[in-house]
């Protein structure tokens, strides 16, 4: 049985290698063209949200027809479709909105961390929580004040992550090929 599993893995080495190459190329694209990559990513996420909203709407209709649904099930799908259409049709404005949301969320998280740190004042390691809170607040302020730079940094970091992941998958695919040789 283990030999059959090894042979099955060996047979799919090309798919793993191709997946690694595509992921590596995607990461390279994000690193070289971060703003274009962010726009494409935003539009793709928008398309998926529209699709998820449509599927959720039909699922809510079916559940209602079966007598187990509620009217509240019809709230989320239209919101997902609206947000998705916004991101899909206007990726630049959608990206700007996402950065504003991320900045506000980061500021609120920093405020909660600051409150927790001040509540734990004098206890062991409370200073680390205070430093983390201040850094989180600073990150939120930077995102809100310079959303373009935030997009650039996030996109390049994600691109580098994809480069490493793609390289790893390529290495795994080549190792799979050599497994039974």
C-alpha positions as CSV (number, residue, x, y, z in Angstrom):
1,X,0.0,0.0,0.0
2,X,2.7,2.6,0.8
3,X,4.3,1.9,-2.6
4,X,0.9,2.7,-4.3
5,X,0.7,6.0,-2.4
6,X,4.2,6.9,-3.4
7,X,3.5,6.1,-7.0
8,X,0.3,8.3,-6.9
9,X,2.4,11.2,-5.4
10,X,5.1,10.5,-8.0
11,X,2.5,10.8,-10.8
12,X,1.4,14.3,-9.8
13,X,4.8,15.9,-9.5
14,X,4.1,17.9,-12.6
15,X,1.0,19.5,-11.2
16,X,2.8,20.5,-8.0
17,X,5.7,21.9,-10.0
18,X,3.3,23.9,-12.3
19,X,1.5,25.2,-9.3
20,X,4.7,26.4,-7.8
21,X,5.8,28.1,-11.0
22,X,2.4,29.9,-11.3
23,X,2.5,31.0,-7.6
24,X,6.1,32.2,-8.1
25,X,5.2,34.2,-11.2
26,X,2.3,35.7,-9.3
27,X,4.6,36.8,-6.5
28,X,7.0,38.2,-9.0
29,X,4.2,40.2,-10.6
30,X,3.2,41.6,-7.2
31,X,6.7,42.6,-6.4
32,X,7.4,44.2,-9.7
33,X,3.9,45.8,-10.3
34,X,2.5,46.2,-6.7
35,X,-0.2,48.7,-7.5
36,X,-1.5,46.8,-10.6
37,X,-1.4,43.6,-8.6
38,X,-3.4,45.2,-5.8
39,X,-6.0,46.4,-8.3
40,X,-6.3,43.0,-9.9
41,X,-6.5,41.3,-6.5
42,X,-9.2,43.8,-5.4
43,X,-11.2,43.1,-8.6
44,X,-10.9,39.3,-8.1
45,X,-12.0,39.5,-4.5
46,X,-15.0,41.7,-5.7
47,X,-15.9,39.0,-8.3
48,X,-15.8,36.3,-5.6
49,X,-18.0,38.4,-3.3
50,X,-20.6,38.9,-6.1
51,X,-20.5,35.1,-6.7
52,X,-20.8,34.4,-3.0
53,X,-23.7,36.8,-2.7
54,X,-25.6,35.2,-5.6
55,X,-25.1,31.7,-4.2
56,X,-26.1,33.0,-0.7
57,X,-29.3,34.5,-2.2
58,X,-30.3,31.3,-3.8
59,X,-29.5,29.3,-0.7
60,X,-31.7,31.7,1.3
61,X,-34.5,31.2,-1.2
62,X,-34.2,27.5,-1.0
63,X,-34.1,27.5,2.8
64,X,-37.2,29.7,2.9
65,X,-39.0,27.4,0.5
66,X,-38.2,24.5,2.7
67,X,-39.7,26.3,5.7
68,X,-36.4,26.5,7.6
69,X,-35.1,29.9,6.5
70,X,-35.6,33.4,7.8
71,X,-35.9,36.8,6.3
72,X,-32.6,37.7,7.9
73,X,-30.9,35.3,5.5
74,X,-31.6,37.8,2.8
75,X,-29.5,40.6,4.4
76,X,-26.0,39.2,3.9
77,X,-26.1,38.1,0.2
78,X,-27.2,41.5,-1.2
79,X,-24.6,43.3,1.0
80,X,-21.9,40.9,-0.4
81,X,-23.1,41.5,-4.0
82,X,-23.1,45.2,-3.5
83,X,-19.6,45.3,-1.9
84,X,-18.3,42.8,-4.5
85,X,-19.7,44.9,-7.4
86,X,-18.1,48.0,-5.9
87,X,-14.7,46.3,-5.6
88,X,-15.0,44.7,-9.0
89,X,-16.1,47.7,-11.0
90,X,-14.0,50.3,-9.1
91,X,-10.9,48.5,-7.7
92,X,-9.0,51.8,-7.0
93,X,-11.8,53.2,-4.9
94,X,-12.4,49.8,-3.4
95,X,-8.8,49.5,-2.4
96,X,-8.9,53.0,-0.9
97,X,-12.0,52.0,1.1
98,X,-10.3,48.7,2.3
99,X,-7.3,50.7,3.4
100,X,-9.4,53.1,5.4
101,X,-11.2,50.2,7.0
102,X,-7.9,48.5,7.8
103,X,-6.5,51.7,9.2
104,X,-9.6,52.2,11.4
105,X,-9.6,48.6,12.5
106,X,-5.9,48.8,13.4
107,X,-6.4,52.0,15.4
108,X,-9.3,50.4,17.4
109,X,-7.2,47.3,18.0
110,X,-4.4,49.5,19.3
111,X,-6.8,51.4,21.6
112,X,-8.0,48.1,23.1
113,X,-4.4,46.9,23.5
114,X,-3.6,50.2,25.2
115,X,-6.5,49.9,27.6
116,X,-5.4,46.3,28.4
117,X,-1.8,47.4,29.0
118,X,-2.9,50.3,31.2
119,X,-5.2,47.9,33.1
120,X,-2.3,45.5,33.7
121,X,0.2,48.3,34.7
122,X,2.8,47.1,37.1
123,X,2.3,43.4,36.3
124,X,4.9,41.2,34.6
125,X,5.4,42.0,30.9
126,X,2.8,44.8,30.8
127,X,5.4,47.0,29.2
128,X,5.6,44.7,26.2
129,X,1.8,45.0,25.7
130,X,2.1,48.8,26.0
131,X,4.8,48.8,23.3
132,X,2.7,46.6,21.1
133,X,-0.3,48.9,21.6
134,X,1.7,52.0,20.7
135,X,3.1,50.3,17.6
136,X,-0.3,49.1,16.6
137,X,-1.7,52.7,17.0
138,X,1.2,54.0,14.9
139,X,0.6,51.4,12.2
140,X,-3.1,52.4,12.1
141,X,-2.2,56.1,11.8
142,X,0.3,55.4,9.0
143,X,-2.3,53.3,7.1
144,X,-4.9,56.1,7.4
145,X,-2.4,58.9,6.6
146,X,-0.6,57.2,3.7
147,X,-2.9,54.5,2.2
148,X,-0.8,54.3,-1.0
149,X,2.3,53.3,0.9
150,X,0.3,50.8,3.0
151,X,-0.9,49.2,-0.3
152,X,2.6,49.1,-1.6
153,X,4.0,47.5,1.6
154,X,1.2,44.9,1.9
155,X,1.4,44.0,-1.8
156,X,5.2,43.6,-1.8
157,X,5.1,41.6,1.4
158,X,2.5,39.3,0.0
159,X,4.4,39.0,-3.3
160,X,7.6,38.0,-1.4
161,X,5.5,35.4,0.5
162,X,4.2,34.0,-2.8
163,X,7.8,33.9,-4.1
164,X,8.9,31.7,-1.2
165,X,5.8,29.5,-1.3
166,X,6.1,29.0,-5.1
167,X,9.8,28.2,-4.8
168,X,9.0,25.7,-2.0
169,X,6.3,24.0,-4.2
170,X,8.7,23.8,-7.1
171,X,11.3,22.1,-4.9
172,X,8.6,19.7,-3.6
173,X,7.5,18.9,-7.1
174,X,11.0,18.1,-8.2
175,X,11.6,16.0,-5.1
176,X,8.4,14.1,-5.9
177,X,9.7,13.3,-9.4
178,X,12.9,11.8,-8.0
179,X,11.1,9.8,-5.3
180,X,10.8,6.5,-7.1
181,X,13.8,6.9,-9.4
